[in-house]
């Protein structure tokens, strides 16, 4: 049998750079000039591999990135990612030296955080977080005087201000009303700062769904995360008619063992599956330690030879079992697709999320680090995608 590049892997992730390029073009088509895209690559780029994704985005002309933690930002810098890198989450003030050293931008999450950073007496760039109604991080409109005070600090160089919309993905009347309430609160803060002739820097409030559903907001940045990877948070959101996205990630494994079980025999932990007749089963070396939800036990499916086959028994930490009784010609070593396309059969991450009672973001971000990321796709435009679009 001819060997392939996948023979040495137990399970793996494939990253399609052509799909990433396509999605960037689609998303940029929604931006108003001179809005810019800020690529959100936190949580290892939603499981896609932050370094590899960011390197390709740099090649495309993307020069602004957002991460959640200091360590994520440092990893990008140490792999030669250029441009602005904004840390969206809290970083202890004692780490100000590293923020300065790696030329990062830190979010100020509240007034006490700003004070602590200022007391380190190290010059750093910051964006101020505004709590416009999500009540997670940030200063509120009622704290406008404290926000203005931060602008007077000597060591904090304010380069931007932002907020986050908590229900911009929902289309109920109540959710749309609350989103408008948040937008109002945020821009009231901007207005108050500009009254004092303060330079607010770059302004941003939209994430992926903010761009999709509230595209007329005139901000400097749009923070695009989940949709950059060709995925929606939930299955129902795929029915929009504004953009067409292609999934960047596929998740695959292979069959390592095949055998038969007899009628009434049980499978796996807890003996939760009992065969109704003689069945042919296969073992696949991927499990919940790799990010496969246990909710799919006796419920989900995978794709083998372009056909959907059920997962039977409980999903284990490192393996799962499938029923291949109805497929002829299956052999050990054959590829199993968990997320992605195989011939006419497809299973998207939105479907897995729906079956697992969660969102796609969680499924992707939990894909394990022991899964190698294999880069696919041809050469990207040498002049960068951003420049390419601007020349149209």
N, C-alpha and C positions, 0 to 999 in steps of 0.2 A: 504494500500500500504506500502511495506517495505521501511523504511527510509534508505538513503545512506548518506555518508559523505559530499556529495555535496549539500544537501538540504538547508544548511544554507548560501550558497554562491549565489549571483546574477549572477556572472561571475567569471572565474578563469583561471589561467595558470597552466598547468601540466608540470613538469620538469622530464625528463627521464634520470636518472643517468647512466643507462646501455648504452644509446646512447652516453652520454658524454664520458664514458670510451672507447667505441668503437672508437670514433673520435680521442681521444688522441692517441690511439694505431696506427691508420692509419696515423696521422700526424707525429708521431715520426718515422715511417717507412721511411719517406722522409729525415730525418736528417742524416747528416754525423757525425760520432763520431769525436770529442767530443762535437758537437753542442748540445745546450740545448733549450728547449721550454720555452719561456716567455709567460705566459697566460695573454691576454689582457682582463681585466674585467671592463673597464670603462663603463660609462652609465648604471650602475647597471647590469654589465655583459650582455650588449646588451639586456636589458629587462628581463633577466633570473633570476636575483637575485644575486648580487655580493657576498654577504656573504655566502649564501648556496653553490654557485658554487665554490668559493674559498676554502671553508672548504673541499669539496669533492676532489678538485684538490690537496690540501695539503695531503689528505689521499692517493692519487694516487702517490705521490712522487714529484709533481710539487712544486718548491721552488722559482720561480721567477714570479712576477706579474707586470703588468703595468696598471696604471689608468690615468685619465686625470687631476684630481684635488687633492688638499690637503685633502679636506673633504672626498673624496672617499678613499684615503689612510688611513686616521685616522679611518674610519669606519671598514676597514679590520683589522687593528691592535687591535682595541677595541673588536673585535670578535675573537681574538686569532689566526689570520692568521700569519703564520711564513714564514721566508724567505725574499728575497729582494722584496721591493715594489718601483717601479720607477714611479714618477709623470711625465708624458709626457708633460704636459702643464706648463704654467707660474704660478709661485707662488710668491707673493709679498715678497720681502726680509725681511720685518718686521715679517714674519712668520717663520723665520729661527729657532727660538727656538722650535717651534712645529715640524719642520722637524727633528731636533736633538733629541727631546724628544721621538718621536715615531720611531726613527731609520729608517727613510725613505731616499730615494735617489731622489734628485731633478734634473730636467733637467735645464741646463744653456741654455737659449734661444737666448742670444746675449751677446756681450761684456759688455754692460752697466748693464745687469742683473747680470753678474758675479761680477762686481765691487760692486754693491749694496749688494749682498750676502756677499762678503768678508768684507765689511765695518761693518757688524753686529758683526763680531769677535766671531762667534759661529761655532764650528766644524761641518760641514755637508758633507755627501757624495753626489757627483754629477756625472751625465753623461753630456757630451757636445753634443748639437745638431748641426749637420752640414747641412747647406742648400746646397744640391747638385744639386738643379734645380727646386724644388717645389716652392721656394720663399714664404715660410710660416714662419717658425721659423728656427733659427740656424745661425751659422757663415759660411761664404763661404771660398773656397780655397784662394781667394784673401786676406782674412783676417787671413792668416796662422800665421803671427807674433802675432796677438792678441790672437789666440788660444794658441800659445806657452806661452804667458805671463800668461794666466790663470793657466797653469801648475805650475807657480811659486808662486801662491797665498798660503798664510799660512793656511787659514781656509777651503778652498775648497779642498776636497780630491777626486780626479778624479778617478772614478771606471769604467768608460766606455765612449764610444763615439758612436753616431749613426746618421743615416739619415733615410729618408722616400722616397720610390719610388711612384711617383704620377700616373703612367700609367702602372704599372706592370700587371694589370688585362687585358690590351688590347693587341691584337695580330696583329695589323696593323704594317706594316714595319716602319712607322714613330714613332709609340709608342715604338716599340722594340729598335729602334735607340736611342730614347730619354732616355729610361731606361738604356741602355749601357753608354750613356753620363753621367747620374747621378752616376752610379756605378763607372765609371772612376774618376769622381770628388771626390767622397767619399774616394776611396782608395788612391788617390793622397794626400789627407790630412793625411791619416794614414802614408803613406810613408814619408812625410815631418816631421812628428812628430818623427817617428822612427829614422830618420837621426840624430836627436839631442838626441837619446837614451832616449826618454821620454816613460814612461809606459802608453800606451793608455788605458789599462784596457780592459773590455769586449767590443767587436765590434759587432754591429748589424745594418742591413739595411733592411732585409726581413720582410714583414708582411705575411699574409695568401697567397696572390697572388704572392708575391715574392718567397715564398717557393714553390708554385705550378709550377710557370713558370720559375724560376731562381734558381733551387735547388742546383746548383753546386757552388754557392758562399760559401766561407769558412769563416763563421762568428761564433762568440761564441754563440750568441742568435738568435732565430727566434721568432719574436713577432706574435703570432697567436691569432687572434680575431674571426672574423665572421665564419671561417670554423671550429673552435673548437666547435661551436654550431650546426654543421651539416648543415650549410646554405651557399649558395653562394650569392654574391651581386646581381647578375642578373640571370634570367632564363637560358640564353644561356650558362652560365658557368657550368651547371649541366652535360654537355656532355663530361667532361674530363674523361680520362681513367687511371688516376694515382692513385686515391684513391676513396673509397666508403664511403660516410658520411651519418649519420643518424640524422635527426632533433631531437634536445633535447627538444624543446618547442612545446606544443600544447595550443591552446586558445579555451576555451569553455564557453558556456552560457546555458541558458535553456529557454523554452517557459513559459511565465508568463500569457499570455492571448490569447484567440482564439475567433474570431468572423467573421461574414460575411459582405461583402459590396456588394452593388447592381451595376448593369451596370451604367456606367457614373459617379459613385461616385469617389471622389478624396481622396488622402492620404497625410497627413503630411504637413510640412511647404512648402509654395509656391505652393501647390497643383500640384506638378510636375508629379504625377502619376494619371492617370484616368483609371478606370477599363473598359475593353471591354465587360465584362459579370459579372455575379454574381461570386464572388471569396471568398475563405476562407483564411483569413490572420491570422498571429500570431505576437505577440509582443515579442521581445527579449531584455532583460535589459542590453544592452551594446551599447556604442556609441563612438563619436569622442573624448570625454574626457577620454576614456579608450584606445585610440590609433587607433580606426577604421577610416580609411581615408574617408572623405566625398566624395572623387572621386568615391567611390563604390556605391553611391546613384543611384538607377535605373540601375545599371550596374554589380555590383558584385553578389556573391552568397555565401550561407553557406550550411552546410550539415546537414540534418535531416533524421534519419532512413536510413542512407547509401545512401541517394539521394541528389543531388544538387538542391537547391531551390533558386529562385532569391530574392535579396533585392529590395524592391519597396518603392518608395518615398524617401525623403531626410533622410539621417542618422542624428539623433538628438544627442545632447550632451550625453544622457544617455541611449537611446533606438534606436532600428531600427525595421523595419517591413519587414516580409517575406511573400511570397505567397506559401501556402501549399495546394493549391487546388487539386493538382495532387497526393497527398500522402494520403493514407488511414490510419486510426488508430493513428493519431497524437493527443497527449493530452498535457494539461498544465503540466509542469514539465519535459517534454522530453528534452534530451540534444541536444544542437545545437553546432556543431563544426565549428569554424571560421578558425582556422589554425590546420591542423592535419589530422589524418586518422579516418574514421568511416566506418568499414566494407571494401567494395571494393572502396569506394569513398575517395578521398584525395584532400586537398587543401593546397599547400605549400606556405610559405611566399614569395617565389620568384614570384609566380603567382599574389599574392596580390600586390606586389611591381610593377610588370609590368603593371597591370591594373591601378595602381595609379600614373604611370609615375615617379617612384622613384626607390630606391634601397632597398634591404632587410634590410640593416643596419638601415635605417631610420624607417622603419615599426617597427622593433623589439625594437629599443631604445625609441620609443614613447609609448610603452605599459604602461598604467597608473599605478601609485603606489597603487590605490585602488583595483587592481586585486590581490588577494592572490596567492602566488606561492605554489603549492602543489607538494612536492617531491615524485617521483615514483622511482622504481628501487630497485634491491636487494643489498646484501652486496658486497662491493668492495674488491679487493684483499688486505688482511691485510698487506702484505709486501710492498704494493704500486705498482702501475702500472709500474712506471719507472724501479724499481728493477726487476719486473717480466719480462719486455721486455729484460733487459740486461742479464738475465740468459738464454735466448733462445739459 
